[in-house]
């Protein structure tokens, strides 16, 4: 008898209203790069289970790595249930129909050997080498997983997925100030993974940052390249479209639903079906069919994202955004899911980054952001630090690399002052963060403070 069957039958024995069990089998290959060479190769195999019990609208849950513990843990959870306050719960989903998505599982990645993974990591290192680069660091992560979810309403779903992500940091002390560059790529199949490009991007950003000049404190134009824009999406944008945040009146767009909040050409979409997206999946982590969800459409605030619990609280329907995030990515057996976008995507525009630069009189190109966080979430105020990949634009030309600057701005103002959307869309994945797909974005009137 499978662990899922065991949990469901045992919950029936005690006449529990509803039982949900998730099972995740995961293989993780991690290669760590330090001092310009491979320092560690790790491969982990893991199987774990998460169970949620709902009885008389009371909810309890547990997580275990041992299928033999399931029956004992169910009994413990039942005793806990009597002390829990009833909620506004309705029902777990029933059978879900969905279409298979191509390009989310690759047998080559599932069966990849340590030697093959080492060769990929070495390619990343070799392509980053340069006489101006003194140290190379980074990581390569390859994940394959089998996810299964069942519940007492007859839902039984399985999904196989693979992921690969690589990051290289290139550091230099050749000039008057230590500088660095980053290269990052992620996708779902081995044949789409550009290992060499990761090192080249890191090396290029690093070399172009040598001998930076200090910027004056100013209000100016900024061109956010895809990697920096991905950080903004993950740590500034996303929470404001979470239905829980919105219903609790903590979103900076609280009074703008169905109103214009950005320029006409700006579209922000949660796209769970895009090819090669790290968050692409046919059903969410509660078994609800996923669908494309326009959060901002042609500048209009159109929608939020939610799971079952947060939706039931406000008498609404889930948008299919239940998430049990795993590390370094993929799913986990977390018993209680959270709400999260699958792939936050900004639609590509028609402008090349070169043309953005040519049309800028005074500004910066920002390749990478650090320490990005909301200062006043309800107002939309945020802060971030550009520490590498910064270039000064004067009269349509790149003049010099720049030393670090702090950016202090407001999300509502940023969206209203976008003047160009790039045609260079790419997958971006910050460590242990949200998957995003974004081009470069040019915005006006942003305050920068020299560090």
C-alpha positions, 0 to 999 in steps of 0.5 A: 500500500502506498503512503498516500493510500495509507494516510487516506484509509487511516483518516477514513477509519477515524471518520475525518472530514477531509485528508490531504497528503503530498509526497515528494521524491527529490534528487538534488545535485549541487556543485559549489565553486570557490577560488576558481575551482570546484570545491564540493560535489553533493548529491542528495536523495530525499522522500518526504510526506506532508499531511493536512487534516480538516475536521469540523473546519478545524485544520491540523498538519504534520510533515515526516520523512518516514512513511511508517510514522504516518498513522501515529502522526495522524492520531497525534494530529487528531488529538490536537484538532480538538484544541483548534478553533474552527475556521472558514474552511470549505473543501479540498478540491475534487478531481482536476483536469489539466493539459500536460505541459511540454518541456518541464521534465528531462530524462537527461537531467533526471539521470545526469551523473556527477561527472556530467554535472562537473563538466557543466560546472567546469564550462561555467568556470572556464568561460569566466576566466580572464587576466582581469578576473582574480576569483571565480565562485558560484554554484550549479544546482540540478533537481529532479522530482516526483510530486504526488498529491491525493485527498479524500475527495478523490483527487489523485495527481502526479507530476514529474519535473526537472530544473537546472540553474547555474550562477557565477560570480567573477571578482576583480581587484585590478583597478582602483576599487574591488568590483564583481560581475554575475552570470545566471541562467536557469531552465528545465531541460539540459539542451536549453541550458547555456553553461558557457554564457553564464561565465561570459556574462559574469566576466563581461560585467566584472571587466566593464565595472573596473575603475568605477567613478563615484556618482553624485547623489541625483534623481535620474533615469535608470535602465534595470537589466533583467537580473536586477529587474527580477530581484525587484519582481521577487522582493518588491512587486510580488507581495502587493498582488498576493490576495491575502496582502490585498484583503488585509489592506496591506498592498500599496495598490489597495485603492487601485483595483481595476484602475490604471497603475502603470503605463499602457505598454506594461503587462505583468503576468503570472504565467504557469505555462511558459516553456522552460519557466522554473515555476511552470506546472499544470496544477498547483500544490493543492491540485487546482488547475493552473492558468495564466493570470494577468496581474497588470494588463495594459497598465490596469491592475486586474487581479491578485493570486491566492490559494484555497485558505486565503480565498475561503476567508474572503468567500472567493475562489482560489486562483490556483496559486498554492505553493509548497516551495522547495530548496533550491527550487521546485516543490516540497512536502510542506503540509500547509501551502502558501500563496505564491506566483508561479512565474512572474513575467513582464511581457517583452517590448520592442526596444533594444537595450542599446536604443534605451541607452541612446535615448538617455541623456543622464542615467545609469544601467544597473545589472545587479541589485542587493538588499532589496526590501520594502521600507513602507510596504503600504505606501510602496516605498522600497530600497535596494543597493546597486553594487556591481554592473553599474554604468554611467550614461551621458548623452546617449553613451556609456561613459564609465562604470560606477561605484555602488549606489543606494536606490530609494524609490516608490513602486507606484511612481516607478510603474507610472514612469516607465519609458521603455520596455526591452526586447531582451526577456530572460529567465531570472532566479534569485537564490531561494526566491521567485522565478521571473521572466523579464526584459530590461526596464527603463524608468525615470525620476529615480533617486540614487545616493552614492555609497 
